[in-house]
């Protein structure tokens, strides 16, 4: 299995290495108030990729925390049902629909 993983990783690494060497010319990034930044294109592309990944992770945090909170609440209800302390349906659960 390790060999199969390396067979997949090695071509990707080589592709990215060749891509980086082909895009080593400098580019200018102009910001507000006349600020400018000169950097190799591969650095700019990598920085924008990392920023996109970071923004994507931040966007998922709300959903992740909501699901964890709901999961812990459901586990707590399950433990209480197993010990016989609460009815099978919680008070805030709507009744089953006739059309479902």
Steps between C-alpha positions, in 0.01 A plus 500: 500500500789736575646441155166582340486826697849597384409415141219756529695766693820500294344610167302774673814626671696494175220684319494771767879528495507548123210747527693700759816513291307605188326784690795654680480846335417792727156655509379826652203504733352844552311569820314805624674834565777434248643198677658237277656160556741323266524124533545192282175385343516160669511670843198713410308194379592301809401788730162535329445123527582504872270800553217317321548189713503713817179683402335168416591356838368806681177474303457139617553575870140614557354184347752280679426648843123484443522132403720419801255676732207310347690170518580543869137592568380187319752280685380644829138425404598148401672439837194633681268276296717197576476568872124559470494860622330661199235399248601385153403832337633827644252780569619717209457223239202561270249218466541272199329621185221296344637571152863403556 
